Amino acid sequence: MNAEDIVKQIKQATDYQINRSILREKIQTDLHFAYNGGLFKADPAQYTFVMMWQGDADALFLEDTYGNPIKINQKEFLDLSTEHYQKVMNRWHQEHAELKKIRKI
Amino acid sequence: MQNSRKSEKSKGVVVFAFNTSVDYVAIADNTSKLIERNLKLPITLITDHDAEPQFEYDQVIRVDVASGNIKLDVSYQQVEWKNFGRYLAYELSPYDSTVLLDVDYLVLDDSLLKLIDLNKDYAFHYYSSSSNGDLYSSMGPYSLPFIWATVIVFNKSDKTKMLFDLVKRIQDNYDYYCKLYNIRERNFRNDYAFAIANIILNGYHIDPGHNIPWKMFTITDKVDRLIVDSKNIRAYFTNKKPILMPQQNIHVMDKAYLQSTQFKDFVTDVTG
């Protein structure tokens, strides 16, 4: 590799820490999903609670991101929330691995 | 003109573009292609009588708007800024649910769709981040936080009408509100007008219930080019290292880049 190529490569190198932080913010956006007029952010504590719920499956209410109580169907919400969480976290893992691969500094 | 795509509850995007030394209408034509691709909603352009938009908008609404405002661009040059009249969006929007966007906001994902079905009166970003970290959000050293009027999602309701009416009142009496809220900059900013209206409307309280619960990503630097591949966008700058980011919505402050052929090429690459 000659000096010109090295200079070109250095100019194209990105900052891993900045890329990582931008990716994390994007994932925080994507973790949100709409359900029954409410907006939720998928997280393990939330779906663990829903999964463990032993009461009436049709009388379960969760507080959404905007502080409103939203009526949920246990199975429907659990399926949606789990699938959404897995999909987004899987993408985060893959894209983070790619960032690490091209890490320059 | 009737909105041919009007449904039971109509949804659409509204953009304002008034040319100055910056060709905002041409920028709107390009950014609307991104909106159409990623949100798949009809788009209405609000502009002046001289504009010659090229994009096929759902509607083009022409209004008279006052000039006389100025701002500093990313090169710290003073430029004319026709940003008055944003309060007209409530009356002029042909949609029940509206996403009101600045033309310098690039819609590269569908995250805004999550908000449009929530039946909230309105929501906007309270916070924005950039590759340099979180952006400041105070109207002055001894003032309150502002909101980013770059993206406003609203449903027509009594409360939303009051918000837009208040913005008009603030615009008409801006010097008074600048003194009242210790505002640092005296040129009119919609970010400040909507922030003040939001504070007043919620009982002089910053209500988190109107915040879009994620940060808006803003590029504040001079952009050389943006390059898209299947998953990522690589942004190259004049005076700093490039960044690599996922395909996401981006607020780009550099209007010179948004008028460049490089930006047109970027839009073509994204939209295919």
Chai-1 contact restraints between the chains, C-beta under 6 A:
chainA,res_idxA,chainB,res_idxB,connection_type,confidence,min_distance_angstrom,max_distance_angstrom,comment,restraint_id
A,T14,B,P242,contact,1.0,0.0,6.0,A-B,restraint_1
A,T14,B,I243,contact,1.0,0.0,6.0,A-B,restraint_2
A,T14,B,L244,contact,1.0,0.0,6.0,A-B,restraint_3
A,D15,B,K241,contact,1.0,0.0,6.0,A-B,restraint_4
A,I18,B,S131,contact,1.0,0.0,6.0,A-B,restraint_5
A,I18,B,I243,contact,1.0,0.0,6.0,A-B,restraint_6
A,N19,B,L244,contact,1.0,0.0,6.0,A-B,restraint_7
A,I22,B,M245,contact,1.0,0.0,6.0,A-B,restraint_8
A,L23,B,P246,contact,1.0,0.0,6.0,A-B,restraint_9
A,E25,B,S129,contact,1.0,0.0,6.0,A-B,restraint_10
A,E25,B,K215,contact,1.0,0.0,6.0,A-B,restraint_11
A,K26,B,P246,contact,1.0,0.0,6.0,A-B,restraint_12
A,K26,B,Q248,contact,1.0,0.0,6.0,A-B,restraint_13
A,Q28,B,W214,contact,1.0,0.0,6.0,A-B,restraint_14
A,T29,B,S111,contact,1.0,0.0,6.0,A-B,restraint_15
A,T29,B,W214,contact,1.0,0.0,6.0,A-B,restraint_16
A,H32,B,K114,contact,1.0,0.0,6.0,A-B,restraint_17
A,A34,B,K114,contact,1.0,0.0,6.0,A-B,restraint_18
A,A34,B,D117,contact,1.0,0.0,6.0,A-B,restraint_19
A,L39,B,L118,contact,1.0,0.0,6.0,A-B,restraint_20
A,T65,B,P213,contact,1.0,0.0,6.0,A-B,restraint_21
A,Y66,B,G209,contact,1.0,0.0,6.0,A-B,restraint_22
